[in-house]
């Protein structure tokens, strides 16, 4: 009989609903959401609006709404995006 695998518990800090800034709310809505959901909603927005760079898929080309979130940058990498987005969460 195989031993039962212990499921990985999500960190409580990641699951806590965060307050979203007005700039970020323009992209994903103003309802408080955990970081994981915020990232997922941003990706949904990026995909829906075709903002992923065609040559380098790791880069995101910002539209006017995302530019406000990204501190005015036209293009950011996936990794930079999460860092910039965290500034909009409390």
RAJO-V755380 format. One record per backbone hydrogen bond with DSSP energy under -1.0 kcal/mol. NH is the residue of the N-H (numbers start at 1). CO is the residue of the C=O. E is the energy in kcal/mol with one decimal. If there is no record, write none. Layout:
# RAJO-V755380
<<NH;CO;E> <NH;CO;E>>
This chain:
# RAJO-V755380
<<15;11;-1.2> <18;33;-2.4> <21;88;-2.2> <25;21;-2.5> <26;22;-1.3> <27;24;-1.3> <28;24;-2.4> <29;25;-2.1> <33;18;-1.4> <38;34;-2.2> <39;35;-2.6> <40;36;-2.0> <41;37;-2.9> <42;38;-2.2> <43;39;-2.3> <44;40;-2.3> <45;41;-2.2> <46;42;-2.7> <47;43;-2.7> <48;44;-2.7> <49;45;-2.0> <51;46;-2.7> <53;59;-2.7> <59;56;-2.2> <60;76;-3.3> <61;51;-3.7> <62;74;-3.2> <67;63;-2.6> <68;64;-1.2> <70;66;-2.9> <72;67;-3.6> <73;70;-1.1> <76;60;-2.0> <78;58;-1.8> <81;77;-2.4> <82;78;-1.5> <83;79;-1.2> <84;80;-2.5> <85;81;-2.8> <86;82;-1.7> <88;85;-2.1> <89;86;-1.3> <90;19;-2.0>>
